[in-house]
Amino acid sequence: MVIDVSFLPSPTLQKDKVFIVIDVLRATSALVLMFDKGVDFVIPVETIEEAFQINQEFDPPLLLAGERGGLPIPGFQLNTCLLEIERENLKGAGIILTTTNGTKALKSLEGASLVVTGSLLNASSCAIYSFEEANKRATDIVLVCAGHNGDFALCDAYCAGYIIKEILSLGKFELSDSALAALSLTRSFSDPLQAFKESWSGKLLTRLGHEDDLHYCSQINVSSTIISSQGKLLKRLNKYGF
């Protein structure tokens, strides 16, 4: 079995693999915090218009969360700022989420056999679950980076490399060239915060006054939450205690 990395979402990916979607700054990190705070489910959508449209089907309406270019969306109750999410009471909430890059990556994998979301916050749990499922299904693991506006994202590649390191601690896999590149990139930085600060996404968030989110998202294995795509919903699957 092989671990592969797609540094950008691709419509050509075979859907019978175990997929880990990464948008570490900030969508997949924010998802971990949302579920840790008791969210029941999240519906990822690509566009703002779709979020408003789908929400009309719910009574009472769901919470709208997301960002565009790192900025809050008018009419939405939440954005993906981790510190703001942490202050919210989200127990039992349903959320419709749209982000610049992360939800597009998730939507690109609709119909895949298994999709989980990865971040540094839940890297170990994500690795354990993906490793077990790949072995059970006798299939490969593909880490899909959301990227930054259609370009390679250093922060996502760093996170992919870290999760690969966690998977390799559990057993043997072959690594594709892109997986080797991600792993080498991760090893080239002294810590995740350094990588995040040097990334384009990290610099954008810093300019917008959200450098605290870089610190938050650079925490490693502070959550045991595993998030999986189930139909059109994201749900919390399971928890591994530490």
Secondary structure, DSSP 8 states (H G I E B T S, - for coil): -EEEEESS--TTS-TTSEEEEE-TTTHHHHHHHHHHTT--EEEE-S-HHHHHHHHTT-SS--EEEE-BTTB--TT-SB-S-HHHHHTS--TT-EEEEE-SSHHHHHHTTTT-SEEEEE-STTHHHHHHHHHHHHHHHT--EEEEE--BTTB--HHHHHHHHHHHHHHHTTS--EE-HHHHHHHHHHHTSSSHHHHHHHSHHHHHHHHTT-HHHHHHHT--S---EEEEEETTEEEEEEE---
